[in-house]
Amino acid sequence: MKLNTVIIADDVAENIGELCVMLKDSTCQLIAQFGRSMENVQVSNTIYSHDTINKYNLSEKLSLVNPNTFLCCWFGHGSEESFSVNGENIVTTTDNHYVFSNALIYTFSCLNGGTLADVLVNNNAKVFVGYKGNANCPYGIDVVTCGIAMSFVSSLFNGKSVNNAVADLRSAYEDAIFNDELEPFQRSRFQENRDSIVLKGDGTLTINDLFVA
């Protein structure tokens, strides 16, 4: 059996580039740990950053995996209708949404959970998990926001369904929201994140449902 994974990280994004690198590296670590724990599963992890991905080559690159189910995480700036890398819209509602057919998509990016998520799921993405509002990082570049965001991926690789992994993500935010040691501003931004989480598609899927022959 095989598990295909794809990470798209805007490692030069204004203000959050370093956070995107942290998210990418943390996801890679979780993927590697999962691969070592599964005797009969070969894990293939592909990483795209600002120097390897653009709107012109995205279709070609994703065509290597999207005939089958796969996990795709992207980290960077977003809007209602696009996800960008290095200031260039590489995923849009009109140009290349179809390349995410068969994907379980997890994002840490602003606003992608609205129109863009609807288009992706309507064009055969299995699941979209992300934010309909802002994806705030109120601490700046540190391990706190990264740790919260990674709770979804960690739960997924621990065998939980998408529904339950999203519940764990909400709980991670709530731990921060009700942490009296944090500043009110920080807690309010994490509350905004929690309230903006969206899940669209089949929330019953687990990581086992992404294995291919």
N, C-alpha and C positions, 0 to 999 in steps of 0.2 A: 504494500500500500504506500501511497505517497500523499504528502500534504504540501501544497504550493502556497507560499506566502509572498506578498509584495508590500514593501514599505516605500512611500513617497514622502520625503521630508524636505521642506524648504529651509535648508540649513543657512541661508543668507537672508532670511526674512527680516525686515526692519523690526526692531524691538524684541522679536521672539525667536530669532534664528538659533540662539544657543539653547533655548528651551526645546526647540524642535530636534536638535541634535541629541539632547538628553532623552527625549521621548523615543527617538529612533534607536538609540543605543540600548535603552531599557527594554524595548520591544524585541530587539535582536537577542538580548540575553534570555528573555523568557522563551523565545522560539528555540534557542539552542538548548536550554534546559529541557524543554519538552521533547526535542529530538533525542536527547540522550536517554530519556526515560521510556521511550517507546521502541521496543526491540524490533517490531515488524513494520515500522513506519519510517520511510525516508522523507526527511523534511528539506525542502528546497526554498531558500530565502533569497529574494532579490531586492536590492535596495536602489532606489533612484533619488538623486538629489539635483541641485540646480545645474550641475555640469553634465548630467546624463539624461535629463528628461525635458521635453518641451511639447507643445501641442501638436507638433508635426510628427514626432516619432512615438507618441503615446500609443496609438492604435497598433503599430507594429510590435511594440514591446509587450503590450497586454495580450495580443493575439497568441502569444506563446503559452498562456495559462488559461485564458477565459473560455476555451471549449469545455473545460471542466470547472467544478467548484473550486474556489480559492479564497484565502483570507487576504484582505487589502486594508492597510492602515495608512492614513495620510495625515500629516502634521504641518500646518502652516496657516496662511491667511485665507479667508474665505468671504464670500458674499452670498446673497440669495441665489445667484445663478451661476457661480463659478468658484473653483478652487485654484489658487495661483501658486506658482513657484518662481522666485526671483522676479516678482512683479508681472509675470506673464500668466494669463488665464490658461491653464492646461486642461482642466475639466470644466465643461460648460453644459448647459441645458440644450444646446443646439448643435455643437460640433462633434463631440466624441463621447457622449453619455453611454452609448451602446457598448463601449469596450469593457464596461463593468458588469456585463451579464455574467451570472453565476457567482458573483462575489458576495462575501460577507464583509461589509465595509464598516470600519471604525475610524472616526475622525476626531482630532482635536483642532477645530477650526471654527471660526465664527460663521453663523448664519446658514451653513450648508444644509441644516436639517429641515429646511422649508421646501422651496420650489425645486432645488437641485435634487434633494433626496427623493421627492415624489417622482421626478423624471427618471432617476436611476432605478428605483424599484419598479416603476411601470415598464421599464425596458429590461426586466428580468434580473436585476440584482436581487440576491436572495434576502439580504437584510441591510439596513442602514442604521447605524447608531452614531449620533452626533448631537449638534446643538442648533436649535432654531433661533437662538439669540447669540449673544457674545460668549466666546470661550475665554474667560478672563484668567490671567495669571497674576494675581495681586501681589505676590511676593517678588515679582520680577523673575530672575533666573535662579531657581533653587530647586531642591529635591522635593519640596512639599507639593507643589502643583503637579509635578511629574508623578509622584507617588500616587496621588489621587487618580490621575488620568489612567495610570497603569493598572488600577484595580480591576477595570473591565477585562483587560487582556489576561491578567493573572487568573481571574476567575474562569475565563473561557478555557484556558489551557489546563485548569484543574478539573475540567469535565462538566462545568455548569452550563446550563442552557443560556442562550442570549438573554432571555427574560431575567434569569437569576443573576447573570453577570451585570446587567444594567441595574438591578436592585442593589448589588454590591457597590457599584459606582455611586449611586445615590447615597448609600450609607457612608461611603468614604467622605463625600462632601458634607454630610450631616455631622460627622465627627468633627470636621473643621468649623462648621457653622456654630456648633455649641461648645467650642473650646474657648473658655474664658481667658486663656492666655494669649489669644490672638486679638489684634486690634479690630475695632468695629468695622472699619473700612474693608479689611481683608475678609472678615466673616460675611459681610454683605455681598461681596463679589462672588464668593463661593456659593452663596445662596442663589444668586442670579444664575450661576452655572447649573446648579442642581435643577432649578426650575425650567431651564432651557433644554434639558436632555430630551431627545426624541428617539424612539425606536420605530422603524417602519419596515414591514416585511414579516418574515416568519421568525418570531421570537422563540420558538421551540427548538431551533437548531442548536446542536452542540458541535464541538470541534470534530467529533467523530463523523458528522455528516459531511465534512469537507474532504474526507479521505477519498482518493481516486485510485483505481487499479494501476 
